Amino acid sequence: MYERYYAQKGADRNDLLTNSEVTFQAFAFDQANTRALRRMHLDRKQATVLDVGCGTGASLLQFIRLGFRPENLTGVDTDAERVTIARETFPNVTFECASGEHLGFSDSTFDITFESTLFMMLTDEDVARRIAAEMLRVTRPGGYVMLSDWRYARPGSADHSPVTKKRIASLFRVGDKTDVVARERGALVPPLGRFLSRNIPSLYFAIQSLLPFAVGQFTTVLQRR
């Protein structure tokens, strides 16, 4: 899917240095994740974090910037090439080439189990359920599952499955295995967000605040019971 996406949209589609369309989209992601992390009662110097579907590791950079220690961070991804890039970029972080359906960690290992735009890409709900179950398994009781994902999908797209409140509740057994701690607004729907980021950036966060239906990405925090 990623290969098709960048072939159609261009290699700089999400490049912060060359494409101003994504500048404020990235800021909004960071804002939502930072606000979500504030809702967790953790010692950043000790907290262990797992990023499922980490890609090249870019999502873990925010944790490092906010004071989490690289040696306590772990990322897993099925793409060996992307994992190699992640290891080269973040040599003090642990990266493994593995499937989220079969995480090679003991029960209750991590304080935070995190994903960014992973479930949006999972159109096979059986696979999504297995990954969600594994994320819960490796999160310690009292720990957190952090989902930074999109609640809307492009109409007619066969490559995306929206990450709605209802879907989250089903996948992560909200009310049974988890409780919702936070749901923070993030990036605007891409057509609008990219337009504002490039042309009228001063309006970006005003629109995010005033028009909640235009927000496409949310960061949801669940606490494991």
C-alpha positions as CSV (number, residue, x, y, z in Angstrom):
1,M,0.0,0.0,0.0
2,Y,2.8,2.4,0.9
3,E,4.6,1.7,-2.4
4,R,1.4,2.5,-4.3
5,Y,0.8,5.6,-2.2
6,Y,4.2,7.2,-2.8
7,A,4.2,6.2,-6.5
8,Q,0.9,8.0,-6.9
9,K,1.5,11.0,-4.6
10,G,5.3,11.5,-5.0
11,A,8.3,10.7,-2.8
12,D,8.0,14.1,-1.0
13,R,4.3,13.7,-0.1
14,N,5.1,13.7,3.7
15,D,8.5,15.3,3.7
16,L,8.5,18.2,6.1
17,L,11.4,19.9,4.5
18,T,10.1,20.0,0.9
19,N,6.3,19.9,1.3
20,S,4.7,22.7,3.4
21,E,1.3,20.9,3.1
22,V,2.3,18.6,6.0
23,T,3.9,21.1,8.4
24,F,0.8,21.8,10.5
25,Q,-0.5,18.3,10.0
26,A,2.6,17.1,11.8
27,F,2.3,19.8,14.5
28,A,-1.3,18.7,15.1
29,F,-0.2,15.0,15.5
30,D,2.5,16.1,18.0
31,Q,0.0,18.3,19.9
32,A,-2.5,15.4,20.2
33,N,0.2,12.9,21.3
34,T,1.7,15.4,23.8
35,R,-1.7,16.1,25.4
36,A,-2.4,12.4,25.6
37,L,0.9,11.7,27.3
38,R,0.1,14.3,29.9
39,R,-2.9,12.2,30.9
40,M,-0.7,9.3,31.9
41,H,0.9,9.0,35.3
42,L,4.3,7.7,34.4
43,D,8.0,8.3,35.2
44,R,9.4,9.2,31.8
45,K,12.9,8.1,32.9
46,Q,11.6,4.6,33.7
47,A,8.6,4.1,31.4
48,T,8.9,1.4,28.7
49,V,7.3,2.0,25.4
50,L,6.5,-0.3,22.4
51,D,5.6,1.1,19.0
52,V,3.7,-1.5,16.9
53,G,4.1,-0.9,13.2
54,C,7.0,1.5,13.9
55,G,8.2,1.8,10.3
56,T,11.4,3.8,10.2
57,G,11.0,4.8,13.9
58,A,10.0,8.4,13.3
59,S,7.0,8.2,15.8
60,L,9.4,7.3,18.6
61,L,11.3,10.5,18.1
62,Q,8.6,12.4,20.0
63,F,9.0,10.2,23.0
64,I,12.7,10.9,23.0
65,R,12.1,14.6,22.7
66,L,9.7,14.5,25.6
67,G,12.3,12.9,27.9
68,F,11.7,9.1,27.5
69,R,14.9,7.2,27.4
70,P,15.9,5.6,24.1
71,E,17.0,2.4,25.8
72,N,13.5,1.9,27.2
73,L,11.9,2.2,23.7
74,T,11.1,-0.7,21.4
75,G,9.7,-0.8,17.8
76,V,8.4,-3.7,15.7
77,D,7.5,-3.7,12.1
78,T,7.1,-6.4,9.4
79,D,9.1,-4.5,6.8
80,A,12.8,-5.5,7.1
81,E,14.0,-2.5,5.1
82,R,12.2,0.0,7.2
83,V,13.5,-1.7,10.4
84,T,17.1,-1.5,9.1
85,I,16.6,2.3,8.5
86,A,15.2,2.6,12.0
87,R,18.2,0.9,13.6
88,E,20.6,3.1,11.7
89,T,18.7,6.3,12.7
90,F,18.1,5.4,16.3
91,P,20.9,3.1,17.4
92,N,20.0,3.2,21.1
93,V,16.4,2.0,20.5
94,T,15.6,-1.6,20.1
95,F,13.9,-2.6,16.8
96,E,12.6,-6.0,15.8
97,C,11.3,-7.2,12.4
98,A,8.1,-9.0,13.6
99,S,4.4,-9.1,13.1
100,G,2.0,-7.3,15.5
101,E,0.0,-10.5,15.5
102,H,2.7,-12.4,17.3
103,L,4.7,-10.1,19.5
104,G,7.8,-11.8,21.0
105,F,7.4,-10.2,24.5
106,S,6.2,-11.6,27.8
107,D,2.8,-10.6,29.2
108,S,2.6,-7.2,30.9
109,T,6.0,-6.0,29.6
110,F,5.3,-2.3,28.6
111,D,4.0,0.8,30.3
112,I,2.8,2.2,27.0
113,T,1.9,0.2,23.8
114,F,1.6,2.7,21.0
115,E,0.5,2.7,17.3
116,S,0.3,5.4,14.7
117,T,-1.9,5.1,11.6
118,L,-1.6,1.3,11.9
119,F,-5.3,0.3,12.3
120,M,-6.3,2.6,9.6
121,M,-4.3,0.3,7.2
122,L,-5.8,-2.9,8.6
123,T,-8.9,-3.7,6.5
124,D,-8.9,-7.4,7.6
125,E,-10.7,-7.1,10.9
126,D,-9.5,-10.6,12.1
127,V,-5.9,-9.4,11.7
128,A,-6.8,-6.1,13.5
129,R,-8.3,-8.1,16.4
130,R,-5.2,-10.3,16.8
131,I,-2.9,-7.3,16.8
132,A,-5.1,-5.5,19.4
133,A,-5.2,-8.6,21.6
134,E,-1.4,-8.7,21.5
135,M,-1.1,-5.1,22.3
136,L,-3.2,-5.6,25.3
137,R,-1.4,-8.7,26.4
138,V,2.0,-7.0,26.5
139,T,0.7,-3.9,28.3
140,R,1.0,-4.1,32.0
141,P,-2.2,-3.8,34.2
142,G,-2.5,-0.1,34.9
143,G,-0.5,0.7,31.8
144,Y,-1.7,2.4,28.6
145,V,-2.5,1.7,25.0
146,M,-2.1,4.8,22.9
147,L,-3.7,5.0,19.5
148,S,-2.8,7.8,17.1
149,D,-5.1,7.1,14.2
150,W,-7.7,8.4,11.7
151,R,-11.4,8.2,12.3
152,Y,-12.4,8.8,8.7
153,A,-11.4,6.8,5.6
154,R,-11.4,8.0,2.0
155,P,-14.8,7.2,0.4
156,G,-14.5,4.0,-1.7
157,S,-11.0,3.2,-0.5
158,A,-10.2,-0.5,-0.2
159,D,-6.9,0.3,1.6
160,H,-8.3,2.0,4.7
161,S,-10.6,1.2,7.6
162,P,-11.6,4.1,9.8
163,V,-10.6,4.0,13.5
164,T,-13.9,5.1,15.1
165,K,-14.9,5.1,18.7
166,K,-17.0,2.0,18.1
167,R,-14.2,0.2,16.4
168,I,-11.7,1.0,19.2
169,A,-14.3,-0.2,21.8
170,S,-14.7,-3.5,20.0
171,L,-11.0,-4.1,19.3
172,F,-9.7,-3.2,22.8
173,R,-12.7,-4.3,24.8
174,V,-13.5,-1.0,26.4
175,G,-15.4,-1.4,29.6
176,D,-14.1,-4.9,30.1
177,K,-10.3,-5.0,29.6
178,T,-9.7,-1.2,29.2
179,D,-11.0,2.2,30.1
180,V,-10.9,5.3,28.0
181,V,-8.6,7.9,29.6
182,A,-8.3,10.5,26.9
183,R,-9.3,11.4,23.3
184,E,-7.3,14.3,22.0
185,R,-7.9,16.2,18.7
186,G,-5.1,16.0,16.2
187,A,-4.7,16.6,12.4
188,L,-7.5,17.9,10.2
189,V,-8.9,15.8,7.4
190,P,-6.1,15.7,4.8
191,P,-7.6,17.8,2.0
192,L,-8.5,20.6,4.4
193,G,-5.4,20.2,6.6
194,R,-3.0,20.2,3.8
195,F,-4.6,23.2,2.1
196,L,-4.5,25.3,5.3
197,S,-1.0,24.2,6.2
198,R,0.3,25.4,2.8
199,N,-1.8,28.5,2.3
200,I,-3.4,29.8,5.5
201,P,-1.4,28.2,8.4
202,S,-2.5,30.8,10.9
203,L,-6.1,29.4,10.7
204,Y,-5.1,25.7,11.2
205,F,-5.6,25.4,14.9
206,A,-8.6,27.8,15.0
207,I,-10.4,25.5,12.5
208,Q,-9.3,22.5,14.6
209,S,-10.9,24.0,17.7
210,L,-14.0,25.5,16.1
211,L,-14.9,22.7,13.7
212,P,-14.5,19.4,15.5
213,F,-16.1,17.4,12.6
214,A,-13.1,18.5,10.4
215,V,-10.6,16.8,12.7
216,G,-9.7,13.5,11.1
217,Q,-7.0,12.2,13.5
218,F,-7.4,11.6,17.2
219,T,-5.0,10.2,19.8
220,T,-6.9,7.9,22.1
221,V,-5.5,6.6,25.4
222,L,-6.8,3.4,27.0
223,Q,-5.8,2.2,30.4
224,R,-5.6,-1.6,30.9
225,R,-7.6,-2.9,33.8
